[in-house]
């Protein structure tokens, strides 16, 4: 009897150990925080929806994260024809995962499909001033047009996923759940609620190319993206050796990674930032228009302290972007944290007749912003400490979103609100950033790009309009000047730049891809 | 039969109350169009969606349309989750992924998890309760008391994480979560089954102690029936009513507890769907998942009542007399 029990226990332990290790063989497992809404080609422009989709669907060109230059992917060469047109020369012999050729006709179809305003894809938030179309010049040459001058047409092509023409034309609904790209991995299966996976593509063009963006042959046979909402569950996956990479760990996970063996936390800058948009010239409480009150609020904050609260974040340099962006102004510095100066400014304003009685600045955040409760509380306390009353508020998107819109917030006038919010700017350029955050909103068109802006300054708008049509060094300088213009007027508080982070198993050599994304062709096994 | 008919009627009324609550609560959290499309949506898209979903109609008209759809098995469509049609079609023509399909796809996983959790817990709890009653104030009784109290008191979310750390991270015996093979269900079922295990064991012990003190047990012993037969055949059936009652209660808790457990273990059931819908602000899916959970709870309660009539015919008889 005892022998039978022992044998049973050994068998059971063996089976359990076996099943666990079997699951990992030759499969690269990525633990991601949420299930994608879809796997559509248009979605490769952002990491949030489907991290890793770029392993299946490739763009025409990618941006080198270090130099800011574009590097070839499906387009081997390209040239700017004029301010509305871009000619792309495609790589020869590339096929989609369904075996159909990646030629000019397929690329033109993809571009028009992804950018078609009627399709209303979310990529429209990065649409340029004009309507994008594509024209086939020959089998391997396509010309992209914008109906309006668009100096960033090449940037928009770096966001565009190229997908099978046959699928778009004959089975468009499958496009959202069964992606057919040209990448080093071909989509295999999407197990709803659990994971999606892809297998190595033996016909990948990168195997024979000498200008590929990573290894010619990726190390792993298969990649699986496991959906785990709970950060502690994702952490457990890498601790148990079930995952090779964990996407979006919390800062506390990264701290634990320093104390534990087996994996480490790899961080790098992201395109996300958090700002404090303080009501200004539009429907704002007139006391917020006093430059001393605004300056007092900006200097009341401890930016290092706020970055500490957020974790995996750094202090910006006085503007809503990073040094690699066109228009970044090196001469600017982050607003000094100087509560003493803030108090003096408040006293000066009061001595000059600015009556703060009844003023209560509402520090408001949306509950889907990371650590928003602590952030709002800390900002409110810092401003209170210099003598400006505040109230703190965290609201659901359904309640908060209308309050961000020009069409709604004028109903609250006169208002004194600081909106604490996260925003992403994947463009290596301040153009969209300045336009969406600072241009005066059109009261007759509350759907415009700058519909959430609270700043109206004719001089700024004129200079911005001109800057958006410029290219090269002229554009850079014009936007640098605009950043300086805004900095001295205390318009929006750059609170923090958010880092991207991954937990990476030991024995893996991971470098972020040319565009700073996670690409399996950039992962090698060192053990 | 009239009792059961009346009971089924009560369940239908309860379901209607839940449906009404889900509908009106969904409208109270803000404009559904903004909830679904988010901050970046243009006013034109918002207005189109309101028109397509009939959100500009009077609230009562929307309510009756919603209830009418439910009667035909239509829970609406998801605009954020795994959609399989083009966005323009979604906004213009009201297309999208049917919520009913999403719910039905996830329901078997939740039922599977609940069945394994409850089945395992029930089997173990009955044995524990009977042993404790057979040997009162012995070390077995004390052990059962301690174990059942601990499993009732433990928070499922925390227990799930502890099980992951112990069995997946340190021992490496089982996966941290996921779905696919038989071994994936073990840890979530343990986390989910802990509470019913403790409560059923406690109630079984208590009910069995009462039964074991009754004269018919003494008579059976006097006749020389073996103890295991007295316990398993005679006493246990008579102790069944309170055990079934508590099992019904626990089954309801199990369905709601699955929300947390499925999230911790990445188990693709209704609970996980509900949390995802919450994160994605997918109102139709959120409503559908809540309705599914509520329907399960009501059906379970009805089944428990039906089981009563089998175990104790007085229930239906007294109902008729009343």
HADDOCK unambig.tbl for C-alpha pairs under 7 A between the chains (distance, minus, plus):
assign (segid A and resid 16 and name CA) (segid B and resid 173 and name CA) 5.21 0.50 0.50
assign (segid A and resid 16 and name CA) (segid B and resid 174 and name CA) 6.24 0.50 0.50
assign (segid A and resid 17 and name CA) (segid B and resid 172 and name CA) 6.86 0.50 0.50
assign (segid A and resid 17 and name CA) (segid B and resid 173 and name CA) 5.37 0.50 0.50
assign (segid A and resid 20 and name CA) (segid B and resid 173 and name CA) 6.98 0.50 0.50
assign (segid A and resid 20 and name CA) (segid B and resid 174 and name CA) 6.37 0.50 0.50
assign (segid A and resid 20 and name CA) (segid B and resid 175 and name CA) 6.24 0.50 0.50
assign (segid A and resid 37 and name CA) (segid B and resid 80 and name CA) 5.93 0.50 0.50
assign (segid A and resid 37 and name CA) (segid B and resid 81 and name CA) 4.93 0.50 0.50
assign (segid A and resid 37 and name CA) (segid B and resid 82 and name CA) 4.94 0.50 0.50
assign (segid A and resid 38 and name CA) (segid B and resid 82 and name CA) 5.22 0.50 0.50
assign (segid A and resid 38 and name CA) (segid B and resid 83 and name CA) 6.54 0.50 0.50
assign (segid A and resid 118 and name CA) (segid B and resid 88 and name CA) 6.06 0.50 0.50
assign (segid A and resid 119 and name CA) (segid B and resid 86 and name CA) 6.58 0.50 0.50
assign (segid A and resid 119 and name CA) (segid B and resid 87 and name CA) 5.78 0.50 0.50
assign (segid A and resid 119 and name CA) (segid B and resid 88 and name CA) 4.70 0.50 0.50
assign (segid A and resid 120 and name CA) (segid B and resid 87 and name CA) 6.03 0.50 0.50
assign (segid A and resid 120 and name CA) (segid B and resid 88 and name CA) 5.78 0.50 0.50
assign (segid A and resid 121 and name CA) (segid B and resid 87 and name CA) 6.47 0.50 0.50
assign (segid A and resid 173 and name CA) (segid B and resid 84 and name CA) 5.12 0.50 0.50
assign (segid A and resid 173 and name CA) (segid B and resid 85 and name CA) 4.80 0.50 0.50
assign (segid A and resid 173 and name CA) (segid B and resid 86 and name CA) 6.56 0.50 0.50
assign (segid A and resid 174 and name CA) (segid B and resid 84 and name CA) 6.59 0.50 0.50
assign (segid A and resid 176 and name CA) (segid B and resid 84 and name CA) 5.56 0.50 0.50
assign (segid A and resid 177 and name CA) (segid B and resid 84 and name CA) 6.53 0.50 0.50
assign (segid A and resid 193 and name CA) (segid B and resid 268 and name CA) 4.58 0.50 0.50
assign (segid A and resid 194 and name CA) (segid B and resid 178 and name CA) 6.38 0.50 0.50
assign (segid A and resid 194 and name CA) (segid B and resid 179 and name CA) 6.68 0.50 0.50
assign (segid A and resid 194 and name CA) (segid B and resid 266 and name CA) 6.72 0.50 0.50
assign (segid A and resid 194 and name CA) (segid B and resid 267 and name CA) 6.93 0.50 0.50
assign (segid A and resid 194 and name CA) (segid B and resid 268 and name CA) 5.67 0.50 0.50
assign (segid A and resid 227 and name CA) (segid B and resid 266 and name CA) 6.61 0.50 0.50
assign (segid A and resid 228 and name CA) (segid B and resid 266 and name CA) 5.20 0.50 0.50
assign (segid A and resid 229 and name CA) (segid B and resid 263 and name CA) 6.48 0.50 0.50
assign (segid A and resid 230 and name CA) (segid B and resid 263 and name CA) 6.66 0.50 0.50
assign (segid A and resid 230 and name CA) (segid B and resid 264 and name CA) 5.94 0.50 0.50
assign (segid A and resid 233 and name CA) (segid B and resid 264 and name CA) 6.10 0.50 0.50
assign (segid A and resid 233 and name CA) (segid B and resid 265 and name CA) 6.90 0.50 0.50
assign (segid A and resid 236 and name CA) (segid B and resid 165 and name CA) 6.89 0.50 0.50
assign (segid A and resid 236 and name CA) (segid B and resid 169 and name CA) 6.50 0.50 0.50
assign (segid A and resid 236 and name CA) (segid B and resid 176 and name CA) 6.66 0.50 0.50
assign (segid A and resid 237 and name CA) (segid B and resid 176 and name CA) 6.04 0.50 0.50
assign (segid A and resid 239 and name CA) (segid B and resid 169 and name CA) 5.90 0.50 0.50
assign (segid A and resid 240 and name CA) (segid B and resid 168 and name CA) 5.94 0.50 0.50
assign (segid A and resid 240 and name CA) (segid B and resid 169 and name CA) 4.18 0.50 0.50
assign (segid A and resid 240 and name CA) (segid B and resid 172 and name CA) 6.62 0.50 0.50
assign (segid A and resid 397 and name CA) (segid B and resid 35 and name CA) 6.65 0.50 0.50
assign (segid A and resid 398 and name CA) (segid B and resid 30 and name CA) 5.31 0.50 0.50
assign (segid A and resid 398 and name CA) (segid B and resid 31 and name CA) 6.47 0.50 0.50
assign (segid A and resid 398 and name CA) (segid B and resid 34 and name CA) 5.71 0.50 0.50
assign (segid A and resid 398 and name CA) (segid B and resid 35 and name CA) 4.84 0.50 0.50
assign (segid A and resid 399 and name CA) (segid B and resid 30 and name CA) 6.13 0.50 0.50
assign (segid A and resid 401 and name CA) (segid B and resid 39 and name CA) 5.37 0.50 0.50
assign (segid A and resid 446 and name CA) (segid B and resid 43 and name CA) 6.98 0.50 0.50
assign (segid A and resid 447 and name CA) (segid B and resid 42 and name CA) 4.89 0.50 0.50
assign (segid A and resid 447 and name CA) (segid B and resid 43 and name CA) 5.43 0.50 0.50
